[in-house]
Amino acid sequence: MPPYPRKLINEGENVVLDLKPHWFFFWKHIVVGIVFLVVFLVYVGPAGGSSILGWPLGIGLLVFAAFVVEKYLVWTYTHFVLTDRRVISRSGIVSKRGTEIPLERINNIDFHQNILLRVIGAGDLDIESAGKDGQSHFDNVRHPDMVQQEVYRQMEANARRQASWSGEAAVAAGLHAPMAVPVNDSPDITEQISKLAALRDQGHITAEEYEAKKAELLERM
């Protein structure tokens, strides 16, 4: 069973789940195969001994086997992949069909199981997204309830990662932003010295007081 092609995974992206469809994918072929086998044993086997239906049943079994092989190849090349960035569905042997849903665009996830599917661990998954298709449906998903929870976990981790990236970008932008020049609201020291000189000349302060205050102001520069 080939895994999901690594070349289709982006650099730095990690695969969390790579699932094939559940074996319930073959349920119709299993039922038809059992019917064919019972009919063959009854009408052609030792108990029946009828050779009239032998050739038709034999040809029918060969045709049925061809359909089984074709179905198996489809199953082999069908992937449901969850990465830490997106949900991917890919199928097809010659012609390919794929769906990709980024985790940040997922709005809701629902799974559906009847009693039989719950017992065998299979079900359907519906993912509602903000894309143009709105909702994507996936059949025969293995343990869809567990897949649902894992998708939610990856969505939370992706949201935290993007928030971290945004914070780092803001910090980086801040480092390159021009530094603000502090504004000094206090009066200019030269102006204060001029006022002190005027007070000295007017006799309001002594020369010693003027020199002491002037020295104090010059130390603040």
Stockholm file with secondary structure:
# STOCKHOLM 1.0

chainA/1-221         MPPYPRKLINEGENVVLDLKPHWFFFWKHIVVGIVFLVVFLVYVGPAGGSSILGWPLGIGLLVFAAFVVEKYLVWTYTHFVLTDRRVISRSGIVSKRGTEIPLERINNIDFHQNILLRVIGAGDLDIESAGKDGQSHFDNVRHPDMVQQEVYRQMEANARRQASWSGEAAVAAGLHAPMAVPVNDSPDITEQISKLAALRDQGHITAEEYEAKKAELLERM
#=GR chainA/1-221 SS CCCCCGGGSCTTCCEEEEECCCGGGGHHHHHHHHHHHHHHHHHTSTTTCCCTTHHHHHHHHHHHHHHHHHHHHHHHTCEEEEESSEEEEEECSSSCEEEEEEGGGEEEEEEECCHHHHHHTEEEEEEEESSSSCEEEEEEEESHHHHHHHHHHHHHHHHHHHHHHHHHHHHHHHHHSCCCCCCCCSCCHHHHHHHHHHHHHTTSSCHHHHHHHHHHHHHTC
#=GC SS_cons         CCCCCGGGSCTTCCEEEEECCCGGGGHHHHHHHHHHHHHHHHHTSTTTCCCTTHHHHHHHHHHHHHHHHHHHHHHHTCEEEEESSEEEEEECSSSCEEEEEEGGGEEEEEEECCHHHHHHTEEEEEEEESSSSCEEEEEEEESHHHHHHHHHHHHHHHHHHHHHHHHHHHHHHHHHSCCCCCCCCSCCHHHHHHHHHHHHHTTSSCHHHHHHHHHHHHHTC
//
